[in-house]
Amino acid sequence: MEMNEMIEKETNLMKNSKTLADYFSDQLNSIFDPVIRDFLTKYLQNEAKFVMEKPTSSSGKYHPEWQNGYCGNGIHTKNVVKILKVFNRAYPQLHWDEMYASAILHDLSKYNSSQDAHTNPCHPVVESQIFWESYKDAAKDNKCLRRYKKSFKLIKHLVLWHDGRFNCTFADKDKIAKNYVKGLNRKMKYQEAHLLHLADMISTNRELWSELI
């Protein structure tokens, strides 16, 4: 499929989808465990579409052009899931349901409202907190969900650290450079966190995708 055809297809799909669960139906079906998949489906049904309708980069500085138009954030998110599927072949032993779920969620709080012109640099923190609170509320009266606490805690962690050393909680960038292995690697303590970050970085690489198009 040509790039223009893909963009047109995604644009039409977004416009015709009633909810984000409809838009991400194929990606949700990549999640094998029905408990995680069903929770994420319900979660996305209650999320506003505008976040994925907007460009994935408000400045256009770091993402390829085809992710910066209408539905750009949605296209970028689907691309991250696609890249993770390549990694899946090399690391089948990892927690892939949690990784696919995190990939779908990772940029869901980039915009606070439909009027926002700029992305929120703290969106990893915001989305991880919103998702975790939603899980805790649902798990209060659901024994099955409570048994999945470890899985949902991993999803929260992956969303929080998907941007690696660019995470907004690192205020001092010089300290990051000095203490990268000791500090950041300790925070991104799971291999899944590094692979999600790599998939996100690959998807956003302007030079790579401009040569492929």
N, C-alpha and C positions, 0 to 999 in steps of 0.2 A: 504493500500500500504506500502510495506517495505521501509525503508530509502534508501537502495541502488537503489531500483526501482524508487523512487522519484527523486534521484539525476540524474540517467540516463535519466529520462523523461525530467527534466529541462535542462540538458546539450544538449540534442537533440533539444529541443525547441529553446534554445538560438542560436544554430548553424544554425537552419533552419529559424530563424526569420530575415526578412530583416531590421526591425527597432525595437526599444524598444517598440513602440506602439503595434507591433505584439506580442512581448514577454509578455507584460502586458495586453493583450486584456481582459482576464477574470477579472482582477482587475479594469480595466477601466469600465467594464460593471457593476461594483458594484456602480458606481457613477450614481445616478438617474437623476440629472439635465443635460440635453443635452448640455447646454451652457458650463458648467464646463467640462463635459466629452469631448466635441469636442475640446475645447481649449487645454486640457491636451494631447489629442491624437496627435494633430498637433505639440505640443511642443516636445513630445517624438519622433516623426518622424524625428526631426532635431537633436536629441542628439546622441552622439557617443555610440556605443554598448559596447566599451571596459570597460566603467565604471562598468557595471553590469556583465561583463565577469570575472572581477578580484575578488580576495578574499575580503570579507567584512572587514577583519582585516589583515593588513600587518604583524603584529607581531604574530598573532594567540593567543594573550594573553587573550582576553576577549570573543571571540566568539567560539561556538562549532566547532569542526573539520569539520563537513559537510557544514559549511558556508565559509570555508577557501580554497576551491579548485576552479577549474574553475567554473564560474557562481555563485560563493559564495555570492557575493553582491546581485545578482538578487534573489537567493533563500531566503536570509535574508529579503529582501524587501517584497517579497510575504508572508513570514511568519508573518511580522508585520501587513499586511493587514488582514491576517487570524485571528490573535489575536484580532484585533480591532472588527471584526465581532462578537466575543464572548461578548465584552463589549457593543456592539450595543444593545443586548437583554436587558441589565440592564439599559441603558441610552438612550432610543429611542428619547428623546427630543433634543438631541444635534445635531450639524451640521455635519452630517456624510459624506456628499459629500465632504466637505472641508477636513475632516479628512482622508478619503481614498486617496484623491488627494495628501495631504501632506505626507502620508505614502509612496506612490509611488515615490515621489520626494526626500524624506528626505536624502538619501545618494547618490544622483545623481552627486554630485561634490566631491566625496571622492578622486578621482584621477584627476590630471590636464592633464595628457597625458598617452598614452598607455605604455610609457617607465617608468613611475613612479613605484618605488618599495615600496613606503610608502604612506599611506593615508594622506590627508590634514586635520589637526586638526581643521582648520577653515572652513570646508566644509559646516556647517549649515549657516554661514554668507554668504559664496560665493553663494550657491544655492539660498538662499532666495533673494539675490540681483539680480541674473541673471533672476530668475523667475519673479520678480516684474517689472524689466525693460522690459521684454518680454511682460508682460501684458499691461503695459503702452503704449508701441509702438502699440500694436494691437488695444487698446481701442481708440486711437486717431481718427480713422475713423470708429468706430463701436459703435453706440449708445447702442446697446444691451449689449456689454461688459462693457461699462461705467456704466450701471445700476447695474453691478455685482461687483463694486469696493469693497464693504464691504466683499464679499465672498473671493475675491482674496487677499485682505489685510489679512484676517484671515489665508488663506493658507500660505502666506508669514511668518506670525507670528509663525505658528505651525512648519514650516520647520526650522526657526531660533532657536526655543527653544526646538527642539525634544530631545536634549541630556541634558536637565535640568541643574543641578549644574556643569556638566562637560563642559558646553559651554565655548568656547575659549575666550569669552569676559570677563570672570571672571579671571583676572590675579592673584588675591590674594585668594588662596584657604582657608586661615584662615578666611578671611572676610566672605566668603560664609558660613562657619560653624557657625559663630557668628550671621550673619544677614539673615539666611536662610528664615525664615517666612517673615520678613520685606522686604528683597531685592528680592530674587528669586521668591517668590510667587507673588510679585507685577509685576515682568517681565513676568512670566508665568500666566497671569491674567485670562486665560480661562480654564475651566474644560477640554476642548478638548486638550489643551497643555499638561496637566498632564497625560491624558489617552494615548496620542501618545507616550509620554516619557516612560510610564509604558510598553506599548506594545513593544517598542524598547528594553527596558531592559530585558523583559521576553524572547524575541527572542535571545538575546545575552548571556543568562545565560548558561554557560558551564555545571555546575553541574546538572541543571534541565534536559537539553536535553540528557546528557550522561546516565541518569537513565531511560529515556523514550525509548531510542534506544534499 
